[in-house]
Amino acid sequence: MLSWALTFLIIAIIAGVLGFGGIAGAATSIAKILFVLFLVLFVISFFVGRRRG
């Protein structure tokens, strides 16, 4: 999931440099959502793993 967030971030940077503002904004939003989702799942799996181990 983190790799998808980085992919959309790179797409956003490239689109921003080339002047495609709409695509860059959409890709940035998707990257932010995926990164937050990754962090939430990481924290949940971290705490669940500590309880079992």
C-alpha positions as CSV (number, residue, x, y, z in Angstrom):
1,M,0.0,0.0,0.0
2,L,2.9,2.3,0.7
3,S,4.2,1.7,-2.8
4,W,0.9,2.8,-4.3
5,A,1.1,6.0,-2.2
6,L,4.6,6.7,-3.5
7,T,3.5,5.9,-7.0
8,F,0.6,8.4,-6.9
9,L,3.0,11.0,-5.3
10,I,5.4,10.6,-8.1
11,I,2.6,10.9,-10.6
12,A,1.4,14.1,-8.9
13,I,4.9,15.6,-9.0
14,I,5.3,14.8,-12.7
15,A,1.9,16.1,-13.5
16,G,2.5,19.3,-11.5
17,V,5.8,20.0,-13.3
18,L,4.1,19.4,-16.7
19,G,1.3,21.8,-15.8
20,F,-1.6,19.4,-15.3
21,G,-3.0,20.9,-12.1
22,G,-6.2,18.8,-12.0
23,I,-4.4,15.5,-12.4
24,A,-1.7,16.6,-9.9
25,G,-4.4,17.5,-7.3
26,A,-6.3,14.3,-7.7
27,A,-3.1,12.2,-7.5
28,T,-2.0,14.1,-4.4
29,S,-5.3,13.5,-2.7
30,I,-5.1,9.7,-3.5
31,A,-1.6,9.6,-2.2
32,K,-2.6,11.3,1.1
33,I,-5.5,8.9,1.6
34,L,-3.4,5.8,0.9
35,F,-0.6,7.0,3.2
36,V,-3.0,7.6,6.1
37,L,-4.6,4.3,5.5
38,F,-1.2,2.6,5.5
39,L,-0.3,4.3,8.8
40,V,-3.6,3.3,10.5
41,L,-3.2,-0.3,9.4
42,F,0.5,-0.3,10.4
43,V,-0.4,0.9,13.9
44,I,-3.2,-1.6,14.3
45,S,-1.1,-4.5,13.2
46,F,1.8,-3.3,15.5
47,F,-0.4,-3.3,18.6
48,V,-2.2,-6.6,17.7
49,G,1.2,-8.2,17.1
50,R,2.5,-7.1,20.5
51,R,-0.5,-8.6,22.3
52,R,0.0,-12.0,20.7
53,G,3.8,-12.1,21.1
